[in-house]
């Protein structure tokens, strides 16, 4: 049931880059691949923000998913980059963690035929253009339990993929499936900077 790389059109990011997401992982770590969970994700977890089962969308090499799995929650990480998923699976095996990783198109998550209590998007939302974000929000609604929680951690308007607060909230404000709880200033770590300005949005799936 999982889509293959050739079965989906390239995203706006892939068109701009002139290469598929998988290429980002071929010649060494990607800029966002810091080898550890994002500090904001750690803080969320320590505050009890994750309830299982958990979906990590755009999981990359799995650092956030593995951190959540180590806390005893069932986790599925999905991505379109085969190389990143292979690394994530190997890391799970090496650490003896029960985390699953699968190829899936974030714009068509209904193909997972599963639902989750918590969904994490760390660094994916800001790679989509406006039309993709609307499609993505609909896709997310198909896999989150009523009353479930979505966290989005993305660059703000000063980041390398700029997102204003209005651009972040608009796709959810226009969709009756969602209730936007909070949007707060945060930071994202990359391989080149420890504190790139970001947003952390907490969004609830209406019951």
C-alpha positions as CSV (number, residue, x, y, z in Angstrom):
1,X,0.0,0.0,0.0
2,X,3.0,2.3,0.4
3,X,3.7,4.6,-2.5
4,X,7.0,4.3,-4.3
5,X,9.1,7.3,-5.1
6,X,8.0,7.3,-8.7
7,X,4.3,7.1,-7.9
8,X,4.0,10.7,-6.6
9,X,4.7,14.0,-8.3
10,X,7.7,15.9,-6.9
11,X,6.9,18.4,-4.1
12,X,7.5,22.1,-4.6
13,X,10.7,21.7,-2.5
14,X,11.9,18.9,-4.8
15,X,11.2,21.0,-7.9
16,X,13.1,23.9,-6.5
17,X,16.1,21.7,-5.5
18,X,16.0,19.8,-8.7
19,X,16.4,16.5,-6.9
20,X,14.3,14.1,-4.7
21,X,14.3,14.2,-0.9
22,X,16.3,11.0,-0.8
23,X,19.3,12.8,-2.4
24,X,19.7,14.9,0.7
25,X,20.8,11.8,2.6
26,X,23.2,10.2,0.0
27,X,26.4,12.2,0.5
28,X,26.4,12.6,4.3
29,X,24.1,14.1,6.9
30,X,21.4,16.5,5.7
31,X,21.5,20.0,7.2
32,X,18.6,19.2,9.5
33,X,20.0,15.8,10.5
34,X,21.6,16.7,13.9
35,X,22.0,13.2,15.3
36,X,19.7,13.9,18.3
37,X,16.1,14.8,19.0
38,X,15.2,18.5,18.6
39,X,15.3,20.3,22.0
40,X,11.7,21.4,21.6
41,X,10.6,17.8,21.1
42,X,12.5,16.8,24.3
43,X,10.7,19.6,26.2
44,X,7.3,18.5,24.9
45,X,8.0,14.9,25.9
46,X,9.2,15.8,29.3
47,X,6.0,17.8,29.8
48,X,3.9,14.8,28.9
49,X,2.9,16.1,25.5
50,X,3.0,12.8,23.7
51,X,0.4,10.0,24.0
52,X,0.6,6.9,22.0
53,X,0.3,5.8,19.3
54,X,2.5,8.6,17.8
55,X,3.1,9.4,14.1
56,X,6.3,11.3,13.2
57,X,5.7,12.8,9.7
58,X,8.8,13.5,7.7
59,X,10.8,11.6,10.3
60,X,14.1,11.6,8.3
61,X,16.7,9.4,10.1
62,X,14.4,9.0,13.1
63,X,16.0,10.9,15.9
64,X,12.7,12.4,17.3
65,X,10.8,9.1,16.7
66,X,13.4,7.1,18.5
67,X,13.5,9.5,21.4
68,X,9.7,9.1,21.8
69,X,9.9,5.3,21.4
70,X,12.6,5.2,24.2
71,X,10.0,6.7,26.5
72,X,7.8,3.6,25.9
73,X,5.3,4.9,23.4
74,X,4.4,3.1,20.1
75,X,5.8,5.2,17.2
76,X,5.6,5.1,13.5
77,X,7.9,7.4,11.5
78,X,7.2,8.0,7.8
79,X,9.2,9.7,5.1
80,X,9.7,9.5,1.3
81,X,13.5,9.2,1.6
82,X,14.5,5.5,1.5
83,X,18.1,6.2,2.7
84,X,16.8,8.1,5.8
85,X,14.4,5.3,6.6
86,X,17.1,2.7,6.3
87,X,19.2,4.7,8.8
88,X,16.3,5.0,11.2
89,X,15.6,1.3,11.1
90,X,19.2,0.5,11.7
91,X,19.3,2.9,14.7
92,X,16.2,1.3,16.2
93,X,17.8,-2.1,15.9
94,X,21.1,-1.0,17.3
95,X,19.4,0.6,20.3
96,X,16.8,-2.2,20.8
97,X,13.9,0.2,20.4
98,X,10.5,-0.8,19.2
99,X,9.8,1.8,16.6
100,X,8.5,1.3,13.1
101,X,9.5,3.2,10.0
102,X,7.7,3.2,6.6
103,X,7.7,5.1,3.3
104,X,4.6,7.3,3.0
105,X,3.6,10.4,1.2
106,X,2.7,13.1,3.7
107,X,0.1,14.5,1.3
108,X,-1.7,11.2,1.3
109,X,-1.5,9.8,4.8
110,X,-4.9,8.2,4.5
111,X,-3.0,5.4,2.7
112,X,-1.6,4.4,6.0
113,X,-5.1,3.1,7.1
114,X,-4.1,3.9,10.7
115,X,-4.9,6.6,13.3
116,X,-2.8,8.2,15.9
117,X,-3.3,10.0,19.2
118,X,-0.4,12.4,18.6
119,X,1.3,13.5,15.4
120,X,4.6,15.3,15.2
121,X,5.8,17.4,12.2
122,X,9.3,18.6,12.9
123,X,10.6,20.6,9.9
124,X,8.2,19.4,7.2
125,X,5.5,22.0,7.1
126,X,7.8,24.8,6.0
127,X,9.0,22.9,2.9
128,X,5.5,22.9,1.4
129,X,4.0,25.8,-0.7
130,X,0.6,27.2,0.0
131,X,-1.4,24.8,-2.0
132,X,0.5,21.8,-0.6
133,X,-0.2,23.0,2.9
134,X,-3.9,22.9,2.4
135,X,-3.7,19.4,1.0
136,X,-1.4,18.4,3.9
137,X,-3.8,19.7,6.5
138,X,-6.5,17.5,5.0
139,X,-4.1,14.5,4.9
140,X,-3.2,15.0,8.6
141,X,-6.9,15.0,9.6
142,X,-7.3,11.6,8.1
143,X,-4.9,10.0,10.6
144,X,-5.4,11.8,13.9
145,X,-7.9,10.5,16.4
146,X,-10.7,12.9,17.3
147,X,-9.4,14.9,20.2
148,X,-5.8,14.1,19.2
149,X,-2.9,16.5,19.1
150,X,-0.7,17.7,16.3
151,X,2.6,19.5,16.9
152,X,4.2,21.5,14.1
153,X,7.7,22.8,14.6
154,X,8.8,24.9,11.6
155,X,10.9,27.9,10.7
156,X,9.5,31.4,11.3
157,X,9.6,34.2,8.8
158,X,13.4,34.7,9.4
159,X,14.3,31.1,8.7
160,X,15.7,29.5,5.5
161,X,12.2,28.4,4.6
162,X,10.3,31.4,5.8
163,X,6.8,30.9,7.4
164,X,4.8,33.7,8.9
165,X,2.5,33.0,11.8
166,X,-0.5,33.7,9.5
167,X,0.8,31.3,6.8
168,X,1.1,28.6,9.5
169,X,-2.3,29.1,11.0
170,X,-4.4,29.8,7.9
171,X,-4.8,26.2,6.5
172,X,-6.1,25.1,9.9
173,X,-8.3,28.2,10.6
174,X,-10.1,27.4,7.3
175,X,-10.6,23.7,8.1
176,X,-13.5,22.8,10.6
177,X,-11.6,19.6,11.5
178,X,-9.1,21.6,13.6
179,X,-8.8,23.8,16.6
180,X,-5.6,25.9,16.9
181,X,-4.6,25.9,20.5
182,X,-1.3,27.8,20.6
183,X,1.5,29.2,18.4
184,X,4.6,30.1,20.4
185,X,8.2,31.2,19.4
186,X,10.7,28.3,19.4
187,X,14.0,27.4,17.9
188,X,15.1,24.6,15.5
189,X,18.6,23.2,15.6
190,X,20.4,22.5,12.4
191,X,23.9,21.3,11.7
192,X,24.9,24.9,11.1
193,X,23.1,26.7,13.9
194,X,21.9,25.8,17.4
195,X,19.0,28.3,17.6
196,X,17.3,29.1,14.3
197,X,14.0,31.0,15.1
198,X,10.9,28.8,14.7
199,X,7.3,28.4,15.6
200,X,5.8,25.6,17.7
201,X,2.1,25.2,17.0
202,X,-0.2,22.9,19.1
203,X,-3.3,22.0,17.1
204,X,-6.2,19.8,18.2
205,X,-8.3,17.5,16.0
206,X,-11.9,18.3,16.8
207,X,-13.9,15.5,18.3
